[in-house]
Amino acid sequence: MNKKQQFLTEHNSLAPLNLRATASLLSRFRIEKASLFKGNDWSIDKLRRPFILWLTSLTQKEKTDIEKNDKA
């Protein structure tokens, strides 16, 4: 399991349904918040709070579009 998958698993085990992460959402988060990352580090302690804040700022349409664009 890579670091991104570990973050996904750990975050989702702690998060309520409305704050669940997907690989697509994590990829977009990394692009939009690149300054938070050093290499391939997905530290749950460092990134979980910023991820939740970013995630809650998205509309449902934005979340849907991210998922659609990733599958296209």
PDB file of N, CA, C and O in Angstrom, chain B, residues numbered from 101:
ATOM      1  N   MET B 101       0.856  -1.180   0.000  1.00  0.00           N
ATOM      2  CA  MET B 101       0.000   0.000   0.000  1.00  0.00           C
ATOM      3  C   MET B 101       0.902   1.243   0.000  1.00  0.00           C
ATOM      4  O   MET B 101       1.798   1.363   0.836  1.00  0.00           O
ATOM      5  N   ASN B 102       0.661   2.160  -0.938  1.00  0.00           N
ATOM      6  CA  ASN B 102       1.482   3.370  -0.966  1.00  0.00           C
ATOM      7  C   ASN B 102       0.967   4.387   0.057  1.00  0.00           C
ATOM      8  O   ASN B 102      -0.074   4.186   0.683  1.00  0.00           O
ATOM      9  N   LYS B 103       1.711   5.471   0.210  1.00  0.00           N
ATOM     10  CA  LYS B 103       1.382   6.463   1.236  1.00  0.00           C
ATOM     11  C   LYS B 103       0.027   7.125   1.004  1.00  0.00           C
ATOM     12  O   LYS B 103      -0.701   7.411   1.955  1.00  0.00           O
ATOM     13  N   LYS B 104      -0.306   7.366  -0.252  1.00  0.00           N
ATOM     14  CA  LYS B 104      -1.606   7.961  -0.570  1.00  0.00           C
ATOM     15  C   LYS B 104      -2.734   7.006  -0.177  1.00  0.00           C
ATOM     16  O   LYS B 104      -3.737   7.431   0.396  1.00  0.00           O
ATOM     17  N   GLN B 105      -2.574   5.729  -0.481  1.00  0.00           N
ATOM     18  CA  GLN B 105      -3.587   4.736  -0.117  1.00  0.00           C
ATOM     19  C   GLN B 105      -3.707   4.606   1.399  1.00  0.00           C
ATOM     20  O   GLN B 105      -4.807   4.426   1.921  1.00  0.00           O
ATOM     21  N   GLN B 106      -2.583   4.696   2.109  1.00  0.00           N
ATOM     22  CA  GLN B 106      -2.615   4.641   3.571  1.00  0.00           C
ATOM     23  C   GLN B 106      -3.393   5.831   4.130  1.00  0.00           C
ATOM     24  O   GLN B 106      -4.206   5.680   5.042  1.00  0.00           O
ATOM     25  N   PHE B 107      -3.135   7.019   3.573  1.00  0.00           N
ATOM     26  CA  PHE B 107      -3.870   8.214   3.999  1.00  0.00           C
ATOM     27  C   PHE B 107      -5.363   8.012   3.746  1.00  0.00           C
ATOM     28  O   PHE B 107      -6.184   8.280   4.624  1.00  0.00           O
ATOM     29  N   LEU B 108      -5.713   7.545   2.565  1.00  0.00           N
ATOM     30  CA  LEU B 108      -7.108   7.319   2.192  1.00  0.00           C
ATOM     31  C   LEU B 108      -7.788   6.365   3.175  1.00  0.00           C
ATOM     32  O   LEU B 108      -8.886   6.642   3.659  1.00  0.00           O
ATOM     33  N   THR B 109      -7.140   5.262   3.460  1.00  0.00           N
ATOM     34  CA  THR B 109      -7.702   4.265   4.373  1.00  0.00           C
ATOM     35  C   THR B 109      -7.867   4.822   5.781  1.00  0.00           C
ATOM     36  O   THR B 109      -8.922   4.672   6.396  1.00  0.00           O
ATOM     37  N   GLU B 110      -6.826   5.462   6.284  1.00  0.00           N
ATOM     38  CA  GLU B 110      -6.886   5.984   7.652  1.00  0.00           C
ATOM     39  C   GLU B 110      -7.897   7.121   7.769  1.00  0.00           C
ATOM     40  O   GLU B 110      -8.686   7.159   8.713  1.00  0.00           O
ATOM     41  N   HIS B 111      -7.874   8.041   6.819  1.00  0.00           N
ATOM     42  CA  HIS B 111      -8.830   9.157   6.857  1.00  0.00           C
ATOM     43  C   HIS B 111     -10.264   8.627   6.830  1.00  0.00           C
ATOM     44  O   HIS B 111     -11.092   9.047   7.638  1.00  0.00           O
ATOM     45  N   ASN B 112     -10.561   7.721   5.919  1.00  0.00           N
ATOM     46  CA  ASN B 112     -11.929   7.217   5.781  1.00  0.00           C
ATOM     47  C   ASN B 112     -12.380   6.414   6.993  1.00  0.00           C
ATOM     48  O   ASN B 112     -13.575   6.358   7.285  1.00  0.00           O
ATOM     49  N   SER B 113     -11.444   5.792   7.702  1.00  0.00           N
ATOM     50  CA  SER B 113     -11.826   5.053   8.909  1.00  0.00           C
ATOM     51  C   SER B 113     -12.233   6.008  10.033  1.00  0.00           C
ATOM     52  O   SER B 113     -12.970   5.620  10.940  1.00  0.00           O
ATOM     53  N   LEU B 114     -11.761   7.244   9.976  1.00  0.00           N
ATOM     54  CA  LEU B 114     -12.061   8.244  11.005  1.00  0.00           C
ATOM     55  C   LEU B 114     -13.185   9.196  10.611  1.00  0.00           C
ATOM     56  O   LEU B 114     -13.786   9.835  11.475  1.00  0.00           O
ATOM     57  N   ALA B 115     -13.472   9.296   9.325  1.00  0.00           N
ATOM     58  CA  ALA B 115     -14.373  10.334   8.809  1.00  0.00           C
ATOM     59  C   ALA B 115     -15.827   9.875   8.729  1.00  0.00           C
ATOM     60  O   ALA B 115     -16.104   8.703   8.472  1.00  0.00           O
ATOM     61  N   PRO B 116     -16.756  10.813   8.952  1.00  0.00           N
ATOM     62  CA  PRO B 116     -18.162  10.501   8.683  1.00  0.00           C
ATOM     63  C   PRO B 116     -18.369  10.385   7.168  1.00  0.00           C
ATOM     64  O   PRO B 116     -17.511  10.800   6.388  1.00  0.00           O
ATOM     65  N   LEU B 117     -19.485   9.832   6.766  1.00  0.00           N
ATOM     66  CA  LEU B 117     -19.743   9.585   5.342  1.00  0.00           C
ATOM     67  C   LEU B 117     -19.604  10.829   4.472  1.00  0.00           C
ATOM     68  O   LEU B 117     -19.098  10.739   3.353  1.00  0.00           O
ATOM     69  N   ASN B 118     -20.038  11.975   4.956  1.00  0.00           N
ATOM     70  CA  ASN B 118     -19.993  13.185   4.128  1.00  0.00           C
ATOM     71  C   ASN B 118     -18.581  13.741   3.951  1.00  0.00           C
ATOM     72  O   ASN B 118     -18.382  14.657   3.153  1.00  0.00           O
ATOM     73  N   LEU B 119     -17.609  13.213   4.671  1.00  0.00           N
ATOM     74  CA  LEU B 119     -16.224  13.679   4.550  1.00  0.00           C
ATOM     75  C   LEU B 119     -15.288  12.591   4.036  1.00  0.00           C
ATOM     76  O   LEU B 119     -14.070  12.702   4.177  1.00  0.00           O
ATOM     77  N   ARG B 120     -15.842  11.557   3.450  1.00  0.00           N
ATOM     78  CA  ARG B 120     -15.015  10.467   2.925  1.00  0.00           C
ATOM     79  C   ARG B 120     -14.200  10.936   1.738  1.00  0.00           C
ATOM     80  O   ARG B 120     -14.649  11.753   0.935  1.00  0.00           O
ATOM     81  N   ALA B 121     -12.996  10.403   1.644  1.00  0.00           N
ATOM     82  CA  ALA B 121     -12.081  10.734   0.550  1.00  0.00           C
ATOM     83  C   ALA B 121     -12.153   9.660  -0.530  1.00  0.00           C
ATOM     84  O   ALA B 121     -12.532   8.518  -0.272  1.00  0.00           O
ATOM     85  N   THR B 122     -11.783  10.053  -1.733  1.00  0.00           N
ATOM     86  CA  THR B 122     -11.588   9.115  -2.837  1.00  0.00           C
ATOM     87  C   THR B 122     -10.211   9.407  -3.419  1.00  0.00           C
ATOM     88  O   THR B 122      -9.628  10.458  -3.151  1.00  0.00           O
ATOM     89  N   ALA B 123      -9.701   8.492  -4.201  1.00  0.00           N
ATOM     90  CA  ALA B 123      -8.401   8.709  -4.842  1.00  0.00           C
ATOM     91  C   ALA B 123      -8.448   9.948  -5.732  1.00  0.00           C
ATOM     92  O   ALA B 123      -7.475  10.701  -5.797  1.00  0.00           O
ATOM     93  N   SER B 124      -9.560  10.164  -6.411  1.00  0.00           N
ATOM     94  CA  SER B 124      -9.709  11.337  -7.284  1.00  0.00           C
ATOM     95  C   SER B 124      -9.648  12.636  -6.494  1.00  0.00           C
ATOM     96  O   SER B 124      -8.970  13.583  -6.895  1.00  0.00           O
ATOM     97  N   LEU B 125     -10.354  12.678  -5.378  1.00  0.00           N
ATOM     98  CA  LEU B 125     -10.334  13.879  -4.545  1.00  0.00           C
ATOM     99  C   LEU B 125      -8.941  14.130  -3.985  1.00  0.00           C
ATOM    100  O   LEU B 125      -8.493  15.276  -3.933  1.00  0.00           O
ATOM    101  N   LEU B 126      -8.255  13.079  -3.570  1.00  0.00           N
ATOM    102  CA  LEU B 126      -6.896  13.251  -3.045  1.00  0.00           C
ATOM    103  C   LEU B 126      -5.946  13.753  -4.120  1.00  0.00           C
ATOM    104  O   LEU B 126      -5.084  14.587  -3.846  1.00  0.00           O
ATOM    105  N   SER B 127      -6.094  13.257  -5.327  1.00  0.00           N
ATOM    106  CA  SER B 127      -5.234  13.721  -6.427  1.00  0.00           C
ATOM    107  C   SER B 127      -5.452  15.204  -6.695  1.00  0.00           C
ATOM    108  O   SER B 127      -4.488  15.948  -6.876  1.00  0.00           O
ATOM    109  N   ARG B 128      -6.709  15.641  -6.721  1.00  0.00           N
ATOM    110  CA  ARG B 128      -7.004  17.057  -6.956  1.00  0.00           C
ATOM    111  C   ARG B 128      -6.495  17.905  -5.789  1.00  0.00           C
ATOM    112  O   ARG B 128      -5.950  18.989  -5.998  1.00  0.00           O
ATOM    113  N   PHE B 129      -6.672  17.412  -4.564  1.00  0.00           N
ATOM    114  CA  PHE B 129      -6.171  18.127  -3.386  1.00  0.00           C
ATOM    115  C   PHE B 129      -4.666  18.339  -3.494  1.00  0.00           C
ATOM    116  O   PHE B 129      -4.167  19.426  -3.203  1.00  0.00           O
ATOM    117  N   ARG B 130      -3.951  17.315  -3.908  1.00  0.00           N
ATOM    118  CA  ARG B 130      -2.497  17.435  -4.031  1.00  0.00           C
ATOM    119  C   ARG B 130      -2.107  18.483  -5.087  1.00  0.00           C
ATOM    120  O   ARG B 130      -1.146  19.229  -4.898  1.00  0.00           O
ATOM    121  N   ILE B 131      -2.841  18.535  -6.171  1.00  0.00           N
ATOM    122  CA  ILE B 131      -2.569  19.530  -7.216  1.00  0.00           C
ATOM    123  C   ILE B 131      -2.840  20.942  -6.692  1.00  0.00           C
ATOM    124  O   ILE B 131      -2.023  21.847  -6.863  1.00  0.00           O
ATOM    125  N   GLU B 132      -3.993  21.115  -6.056  1.00  0.00           N
ATOM    126  CA  GLU B 132      -4.392  22.450  -5.607  1.00  0.00           C
ATOM    127  C   GLU B 132      -3.621  22.931  -4.387  1.00  0.00           C
ATOM    128  O   GLU B 132      -3.493  24.137  -4.174  1.00  0.00           O
ATOM    129  N   LYS B 133      -3.115  22.019  -3.595  1.00  0.00           N
ATOM    130  CA  LYS B 133      -2.401  22.373  -2.356  1.00  0.00           C
ATOM    131  C   LYS B 133      -0.972  21.839  -2.382  1.00  0.00           C
ATOM    132  O   LYS B 133      -0.479  21.326  -1.377  1.00  0.00           O
ATOM    133  N   ALA B 134      -0.319  21.957  -3.515  1.00  0.00           N
ATOM    134  CA  ALA B 134       1.027  21.400  -3.709  1.00  0.00           C
ATOM    135  C   ALA B 134       2.031  21.891  -2.671  1.00  0.00           C
ATOM    136  O   ALA B 134       2.961  21.164  -2.322  1.00  0.00           O
ATOM    137  N   SER B 135       1.858  23.102  -2.178  1.00  0.00           N
ATOM    138  CA  SER B 135       2.811  23.646  -1.208  1.00  0.00           C
ATOM    139  C   SER B 135       2.813  22.884   0.117  1.00  0.00           C
ATOM    140  O   SER B 135       3.758  23.014   0.896  1.00  0.00           O
ATOM    141  N   LEU B 136       1.782  22.097   0.385  1.00  0.00           N
ATOM    142  CA  LEU B 136       1.720  21.313   1.621  1.00  0.00           C
ATOM    143  C   LEU B 136       2.540  20.030   1.549  1.00  0.00           C
ATOM    144  O   LEU B 136       2.803  19.402   2.575  1.00  0.00           O
ATOM    145  N   PHE B 137       2.943  19.641   0.347  1.00  0.00           N
ATOM    146  CA  PHE B 137       3.589  18.349   0.144  1.00  0.00           C
ATOM    147  C   PHE B 137       5.092  18.477  -0.007  1.00  0.00           C
ATOM    148  O   PHE B 137       5.604  19.401  -0.639  1.00  0.00           O
ATOM    149  N   LYS B 138       5.784  17.515   0.596  1.00  0.00           N
ATOM    150  CA  LYS B 138       7.221  17.363   0.413  1.00  0.00           C
ATOM    151  C   LYS B 138       7.427  15.954  -0.144  1.00  0.00           C
ATOM    152  O   LYS B 138       7.248  14.968   0.572  1.00  0.00           O
ATOM    153  N   GLY B 139       7.797  15.861  -1.405  1.00  0.00           N
ATOM    154  CA  GLY B 139       7.955  14.547  -2.026  1.00  0.00           C
ATOM    155  C   GLY B 139       6.631  13.824  -2.102  1.00  0.00           C
ATOM    156  O   GLY B 139       5.615  14.404  -2.484  1.00  0.00           O
ATOM    157  N   ASN B 140       6.645  12.549  -1.734  1.00  0.00           N
ATOM    158  CA  ASN B 140       5.440  11.719  -1.778  1.00  0.00           C
ATOM    159  C   ASN B 140       4.869  11.509  -0.376  1.00  0.00           C
ATOM    160  O   ASN B 140       4.250  10.481  -0.104  1.00  0.00           O
ATOM    161  N   ASP B 141       5.075  12.475   0.505  1.00  0.00           N
ATOM    162  CA  ASP B 141       4.626  12.357   1.889  1.00  0.00           C
ATOM    163  C   ASP B 141       3.126  12.639   2.001  1.00  0.00           C
ATOM    164  O   ASP B 141       2.647  13.681   1.554  1.00  0.00           O
ATOM    165  N   TRP B 142       2.401  11.710   2.596  1.00  0.00           N
ATOM    166  CA  TRP B 142       0.970  11.856   2.859  1.00  0.00           C
ATOM    167  C   TRP B 142       0.728  11.690   4.356  1.00  0.00           C
ATOM    168  O   TRP B 142      -0.055  10.832   4.766  1.00  0.00           O
ATOM    169  N   SER B 143       1.387  12.497   5.167  1.00  0.00           N
ATOM    170  CA  SER B 143       1.266  12.416   6.619  1.00  0.00           C
ATOM    171  C   SER B 143      -0.166  12.729   7.055  1.00  0.00           C
ATOM    172  O   SER B 143      -0.673  13.821   6.799  1.00  0.00           O
ATOM    173  N   ILE B 144      -0.805  11.776   7.706  1.00  0.00           N
ATOM    174  CA  ILE B 144      -2.178  11.980   8.178  1.00  0.00           C
ATOM    175  C   ILE B 144      -2.226  13.125   9.175  1.00  0.00           C
ATOM    176  O   ILE B 144      -3.182  13.901   9.184  1.00  0.00           O
ATOM    177  N   ASP B 145      -1.198  13.237  10.021  1.00  0.00           N
ATOM    178  CA  ASP B 145      -1.162  14.299  11.030  1.00  0.00           C
ATOM    179  C   ASP B 145      -1.058  15.682  10.396  1.00  0.00           C
ATOM    180  O   ASP B 145      -1.664  16.635  10.886  1.00  0.00           O
ATOM    181  N   LYS B 146      -0.312  15.795   9.335  1.00  0.00           N
ATOM    182  CA  LYS B 146      -0.078  17.088   8.688  1.00  0.00           C
ATOM    183  C   LYS B 146      -1.182  17.458   7.690  1.00  0.00           C
ATOM    184  O   LYS B 146      -1.524  18.633   7.559  1.00  0.00           O
ATOM    185  N   LEU B 147      -1.731  16.484   7.001  1.00  0.00           N
ATOM    186  CA  LEU B 147      -2.610  16.778   5.864  1.00  0.00           C
ATOM    187  C   LEU B 147      -4.103  16.587   6.114  1.00  0.00           C
ATOM    188  O   LEU B 147      -4.922  17.092   5.346  1.00  0.00           O
ATOM    189  N   ARG B 148      -4.468  15.872   7.165  1.00  0.00           N
ATOM    190  CA  ARG B 148      -5.889  15.561   7.343  1.00  0.00           C
ATOM    191  C   ARG B 148      -6.730  16.823   7.550  1.00  0.00           C
ATOM    192  O   ARG B 148      -7.767  16.985   6.907  1.00  0.00           O
ATOM    193  N   ARG B 149      -6.302  17.702   8.426  1.00  0.00           N
ATOM    194  CA  ARG B 149      -7.077  18.923   8.675  1.00  0.00           C
ATOM    195  C   ARG B 149      -7.171  19.794   7.416  1.00  0.00           C
ATOM    196  O   ARG B 149      -8.273  20.207   7.055  1.00  0.00           O
ATOM    197  N   PRO B 150      -6.047  20.088   6.731  1.00  0.00           N
ATOM    198  CA  PRO B 150      -6.175  20.862   5.487  1.00  0.00           C
ATOM    199  C   PRO B 150      -7.064  20.173   4.446  1.00  0.00           C
ATOM    200  O   PRO B 150      -7.796  20.840   3.716  1.00  0.00           O
ATOM    201  N   PHE B 151      -6.999  18.837   4.378  1.00  0.00           N
ATOM    202  CA  PHE B 151      -7.847  18.118   3.427  1.00  0.00           C
ATOM    203  C   PHE B 151      -9.322  18.308   3.769  1.00  0.00           C
ATOM    204  O   PHE B 151     -10.135  18.560   2.879  1.00  0.00           O
ATOM    205  N   ILE B 152      -9.673  18.189   5.040  1.00  0.00           N
ATOM    206  CA  ILE B 152     -11.068  18.360   5.453  1.00  0.00           C
ATOM    207  C   ILE B 152     -11.547  19.780   5.155  1.00  0.00           C
ATOM    208  O   ILE B 152     -12.660  19.969   4.664  1.00  0.00           O
ATOM    209  N   LEU B 153     -10.717  20.770   5.448  1.00  0.00           N
ATOM    210  CA  LEU B 153     -11.095  22.160   5.158  1.00  0.00           C
ATOM    211  C   LEU B 153     -11.298  22.372   3.660  1.00  0.00           C
ATOM    212  O   LEU B 153     -12.249  23.030   3.239  1.00  0.00           O
ATOM    213  N   TRP B 154     -10.399  21.808   2.869  1.00  0.00           N
ATOM    214  CA  TRP B 154     -10.527  21.913   1.412  1.00  0.00           C
ATOM    215  C   TRP B 154     -11.789  21.190   0.940  1.00  0.00           C
ATOM    216  O   TRP B 154     -12.552  21.722   0.133  1.00  0.00           O
ATOM    217  N   LEU B 155     -12.000  19.985   1.444  1.00  0.00           N
ATOM    218  CA  LEU B 155     -13.142  19.172   1.032  1.00  0.00           C
ATOM    219  C   LEU B 155     -14.464  19.859   1.364  1.00  0.00           C
ATOM    220  O   LEU B 155     -15.390  19.846   0.553  1.00  0.00           O
ATOM    221  N   THR B 156     -14.555  20.453   2.537  1.00  0.00           N
ATOM    222  CA  THR B 156     -15.806  21.109   2.926  1.00  0.00           C
ATOM    223  C   THR B 156     -16.035  22.410   2.163  1.00  0.00           C
ATOM    224  O   THR B 156     -17.146  22.941   2.169  1.00  0.00           O
ATOM    225  N   SER B 157     -15.003  22.926   1.509  1.00  0.00           N
ATOM    226  CA  SER B 157     -15.175  24.141   0.699  1.00  0.00           C
ATOM    227  C   SER B 157     -15.740  23.833  -0.688  1.00  0.00           C
ATOM    228  O   SER B 157     -16.183  24.742  -1.391  1.00  0.00           O
ATOM    229  N   LEU B 158     -15.728  22.566  -1.082  1.00  0.00           N
ATOM    230  CA  LEU B 158     -16.229  22.170  -2.399  1.00  0.00           C
ATOM    231  C   LEU B 158     -17.744  22.038  -2.393  1.00  0.00           C
ATOM    232  O   LEU B 158     -18.338  21.607  -1.404  1.00  0.00           O
ATOM    233  N   THR B 159     -18.357  22.410  -3.497  1.00  0.00           N
ATOM    234  CA  THR B 159     -19.785  22.145  -3.658  1.00  0.00           C
ATOM    235  C   THR B 159     -19.952  20.686  -4.103  1.00  0.00           C
ATOM    236  O   THR B 159     -18.987  20.041  -4.513  1.00  0.00           O
ATOM    237  N   GLN B 160     -21.165  20.184  -4.018  1.00  0.00           N
ATOM    238  CA  GLN B 160     -21.420  18.820  -4.469  1.00  0.00           C
ATOM    239  C   GLN B 160     -21.121  18.684  -5.957  1.00  0.00           C
ATOM    240  O   GLN B 160     -20.620  17.650  -6.399  1.00  0.00           O
ATOM    241  N   LYS B 161     -21.424  19.723  -6.729  1.00  0.00           N
ATOM    242  CA  LYS B 161     -21.141  19.697  -8.164  1.00  0.00           C
ATOM    243  C   LYS B 161     -19.639  19.612  -8.417  1.00  0.00           C
ATOM    244  O   LYS B 161     -19.201  18.863  -9.290  1.00  0.00           O
ATOM    245  N   GLU B 162     -18.852  20.368  -7.668  1.00  0.00           N
ATOM    246  CA  GLU B 162     -17.395  20.313  -7.832  1.00  0.00           C
ATOM    247  C   GLU B 162     -16.865  18.914  -7.518  1.00  0.00           C
ATOM    248  O   GLU B 162     -16.007  18.397  -8.233  1.00  0.00           O
ATOM    249  N   LYS B 163     -17.372  18.307  -6.456  1.00  0.00           N
ATOM    250  CA  LYS B 163     -16.950  16.944  -6.105  1.00  0.00           C
ATOM    251  C   LYS B 163     -17.302  15.971  -7.229  1.00  0.00           C
ATOM    252  O   LYS B 163     -16.486  15.135  -7.617  1.00  0.00           O
ATOM    253  N   THR B 164     -18.524  16.091  -7.743  1.00  0.00           N
ATOM    254  CA  THR B 164     -18.970  15.220  -8.832  1.00  0.00           C
ATOM    255  C   THR B 164     -18.111  15.416 -10.071  1.00  0.00           C
ATOM    256  O   THR B 164     -17.723  14.447 -10.723  1.00  0.00           O
ATOM    257  N   ASP B 165     -17.814  16.668 -10.397  1.00  0.00           N
ATOM    258  CA  ASP B 165     -16.980  16.963 -11.570  1.00  0.00           C
ATOM    259  C   ASP B 165     -15.575  16.380 -11.420  1.00  0.00           C
ATOM    260  O   ASP B 165     -15.013  15.862 -12.385  1.00  0.00           O
ATOM    261  N   ILE B 166     -15.010  16.461 -10.228  1.00  0.00           N
ATOM    262  CA  ILE B 166     -13.678  15.890  -9.986  1.00  0.00           C
ATOM    263  C   ILE B 166     -13.713  14.388 -10.237  1.00  0.00           C
ATOM    264  O   ILE B 166     -12.826  13.842 -10.894  1.00  0.00           O
ATOM    265  N   GLU B 167     -14.729  13.728  -9.719  1.00  0.00           N
ATOM    266  CA  GLU B 167     -14.854  12.281  -9.902  1.00  0.00           C
ATOM    267  C   GLU B 167     -15.042  11.929 -11.383  1.00  0.00           C
ATOM    268  O   GLU B 167     -14.426  10.987 -11.880  1.00  0.00           O
ATOM    269  N   LYS B 168     -15.891  12.685 -12.083  1.00  0.00           N
ATOM    270  CA  LYS B 168     -16.143  12.430 -13.509  1.00  0.00           C
ATOM    271  C   LYS B 168     -14.889  12.634 -14.338  1.00  0.00           C
ATOM    272  O   LYS B 168     -14.556  11.804 -15.183  1.00  0.00           O
ATOM    273  N   ASN B 169     -14.193  13.738 -14.099  1.00  0.00           N
ATOM    274  CA  ASN B 169     -12.990  14.060 -14.870  1.00  0.00           C
ATOM    275  C   ASN B 169     -11.889  13.039 -14.655  1.00  0.00           C
ATOM    276  O   ASN B 169     -11.107  12.769 -15.567  1.00  0.00           O
ATOM    277  N   ASP B 170     -11.818  12.477 -13.476  1.00  0.00           N
ATOM    278  CA  ASP B 170     -10.791  11.480 -13.193  1.00  0.00           C
ATOM    279  C   ASP B 170     -11.070  10.177 -13.940  1.00  0.00           C
ATOM    280  O   ASP B 170     -10.142   9.452 -14.299  1.00  0.00           O
ATOM    281  N   LYS B 171     -12.343   9.882 -14.171  1.00  0.00           N
ATOM    282  CA  LYS B 171     -12.712   8.629 -14.843  1.00  0.00           C
ATOM    283  C   LYS B 171     -12.738   8.774 -16.358  1.00  0.00           C
ATOM    284  O   LYS B 171     -12.815   7.780 -17.081  1.00  0.00           O
ATOM    285  N   ALA B 172     -12.675  10.003 -16.835  1.00  0.00           N
ATOM    286  CA  ALA B 172     -12.734  10.247 -18.288  1.00  0.00           C
ATOM    287  C   ALA B 172     -11.445   9.859 -18.978  1.00  0.00           C
ATOM    288  O   ALA B 172     -11.330  10.001 -20.196  1.00  0.00           O
TER     289      ALA B 172
END
